[in-house]
Amino acid sequence: MTALDAHVHLWDPGLHDHAWLRSAGELNRPFLLDDLTAAAGSVTAVVVQAGQTVAEARWLLSLAARSARLSGVVVHADLADPAAVDTIDALRAEDGSSALVGVRDPVGAGEGARLGLPQVRRSLAALGERGLTMDLLLGHGTLREAYAAARDLPQVRFVVDHAAISAVDVRREGLGEWAAQLTPLGRLPNVVCKLSGLGKATAEPGGVPMDAVARVLLDVFGPRRLMFGSDWPVSTQWSAYEDVAGAAAGVLGALTADEAAAVWGGTAFGAYGIDPAGTSTMDRMTMIRQREH
């Protein structure tokens, strides 16, 4: 079975300034392709922006141009900027930019109302015209704004990062409230979701059970609109890559072969418009799944 990790990061603080890394402890160092290989073997991945500069976008695209293991790149863009789409078009026109498959603007991280701004809506519509996705990094209280945007723009493919687990204070309000707010968004056919970024929510004392999260995601999205993402190397704060993939395999163990194929690659290939030809057919996630069954 072909596998695709739908959410990894690469960064080099010596090349690009990531302000958030300065207080990120052991994460504040380069994490490059060799590090990904050491952690995950020959896994093929979609790499998602960690910074907010065009320079970083060009760097990630140049890495993808040199390595078939990076099947797609999700770059940053400020969609409230009228020039954002022109910048994306310029990136796509440059050599080595064919891997640009989507955009992430953390418009939902604490200021979800930005998703309703006219300029953001125009930018989102332009992404849809270009066949590019919009990755949604949703902060607290932003699921309703995300629902309105996805409902009003059915021609745009939206990808919910990290199961939107930070959109609700699940420790205080409970998984039921998260599920209730996520369900309207998840029922829209132009929305898919990543089983990713759950390390902090599930690993800390009193955390939410991963199997309970997975049950909700499978009910709301179904396996054919759900994709695995490791969130490496952020995930290394809690678990080794192998353990992250193994935990996901454990909670998804009851899926049929076709359903599992969707979660472990098919959904991401379709959502991001990636050709699976040439993707590694035997990587560490495949071996983990074989070991689980």
WOZIHU-V776361 format. One record per residue. N is the residue number from 1. SS is DSSP state (a for helix, b for strand, c for the rest). OMEGA is omega as a letter, one per 30 degrees, with the letter a starting at -180 (NA if undefined). Layout:
BEGIN
N;SS;OMEGA, N;SS;OMEGA
END
This chain:
BEGIN
1;c;l, 2;c;a, 3;c;l, 4;c;l, 5;b;a, 6;b;a, 7;b;l, 8;b;l, 9;c;l, 10;c;l, 11;b;l, 12;c;a, 13;c;l, 14;c;l, 15;c;a, 16;c;a, 17;c;l, 18;c;a, 19;a;a, 20;a;a, 21;a;a, 22;a;l, 23;a;a, 24;c;l, 25;a;a, 26;a;l, 27;a;a, 28;c;l, 29;c;l, 30;c;l, 31;b;a, 32;c;a, 33;a;l, 34;a;l, 35;a;l, 36;a;l, 37;a;l, 38;a;a, 39;a;a, 40;a;a, 41;c;a, 42;c;a, 43;c;l, 44;c;a, 45;b;l, 46;b;l, 47;b;a, 48;b;a, 49;c;l, 50;c;l, 51;c;a, 52;c;a, 53;c;l, 54;a;l, 55;a;l, 56;a;l, 57;a;l, 58;a;a, 59;a;l, 60;a;l, 61;a;l, 62;a;l, 63;a;l, 64;a;l, 65;a;a, 66;a;a, 67;c;l, 68;c;l, 69;c;l, 70;b;a, 71;b;a, 72;b;l, 73;b;l, 74;b;a, 75;b;l, 76;b;l, 77;c;l, 78;c;a, 79;c;l, 80;c;l, 81;c;l, 82;c;a, 83;c;a, 84;a;a, 85;a;l, 86;a;l, 87;a;l, 88;a;l, 89;a;l, 90;a;l, 91;a;a, 92;a;a, 93;a;a, 94;c;l, 95;c;l, 96;c;a, 97;c;a, 98;c;a, 99;c;a, 100;b;a, 101;b;a, 102;b;a, 103;b;l, 104;b;l, 105;c;a, 106;c;a, 107;c;l, 108;b;a, 109;c;l, 110;c;a, 111;c;a, 112;a;a, 113;a;l, 114;a;l, 115;a;l, 116;a;a, 117;c;a, 118;a;a, 119;a;l, 120;a;l, 121;a;l, 122;a;l, 123;a;l, 124;a;l, 125;a;l, 126;a;l, 127;a;l, 128;a;l, 129;a;a, 130;c;l, 131;c;l, 132;c;l, 133;b;l, 134;b;l, 135;b;a, 136;b;l, 137;c;a, 138;b;l, 139;c;a, 140;c;l, 141;c;a, 142;c;a, 143;a;a, 144;a;l, 145;a;l, 146;a;l, 147;a;a, 148;a;a, 149;a;a, 150;a;l, 151;a;a, 152;a;a, 153;c;a, 154;c;l, 155;c;a, 156;c;l, 157;b;l, 158;b;l, 159;b;l, 160;b;l, 161;a;l, 162;a;l, 163;a;a, 164;a;a, 165;a;l, 166;a;a, 167;a;l, 168;c;l, 169;c;a, 170;a;l, 171;a;a, 172;a;a, 173;a;l, 174;c;l, 175;a;l, 176;a;l, 177;a;l, 178;a;a, 179;a;a, 180;a;a, 181;a;a, 182;a;a, 183;a;l, 184;a;l, 185;a;a, 186;a;l, 187;c;a, 188;c;a, 189;c;a, 190;c;a, 191;b;l, 192;b;a, 193;b;l, 194;b;l, 195;b;a, 196;c;l, 197;c;a, 198;c;a, 199;a;a, 200;a;a, 201;a;a, 202;a;a, 203;a;a, 204;c;l, 205;c;a, 206;c;a, 207;c;a, 208;c;l, 209;c;a, 210;a;a, 211;a;l, 212;a;l, 213;a;a, 214;a;l, 215;a;l, 216;a;a, 217;a;l, 218;a;l, 219;a;a, 220;a;a, 221;c;a, 222;c;a, 223;a;a, 224;a;l, 225;a;l, 226;b;a, 227;b;l, 228;b;l, 229;c;a, 230;c;a, 231;c;l, 232;b;g, 233;c;l, 234;a;a, 235;a;a, 236;a;l, 237;a;a, 238;c;a, 239;c;l, 240;c;a, 241;a;a, 242;a;a, 243;a;l, 244;a;l, 245;a;l, 246;a;l, 247;a;l, 248;a;l, 249;a;a, 250;a;a, 251;a;l, 252;c;a, 253;c;a, 254;c;a, 255;c;l, 256;c;a, 257;a;a, 258;a;l, 259;a;l, 260;a;l, 261;a;l, 262;a;a, 263;a;a, 264;a;l, 265;a;a, 266;a;l, 267;a;a, 268;a;l, 269;a;a, 270;a;a, 271;a;a, 272;a;l, 273;c;a, 274;c;l, 275;c;a, 276;c;l, 277;c;l, 278;c;l, 279;c;a, 280;c;l, 281;c;l, 282;c;l, 283;c;a, 284;a;l, 285;a;l, 286;a;a, 287;a;l, 288;a;a, 289;a;l, 290;a;l, 291;a;a, 292;a;a, 293;c;NA
END
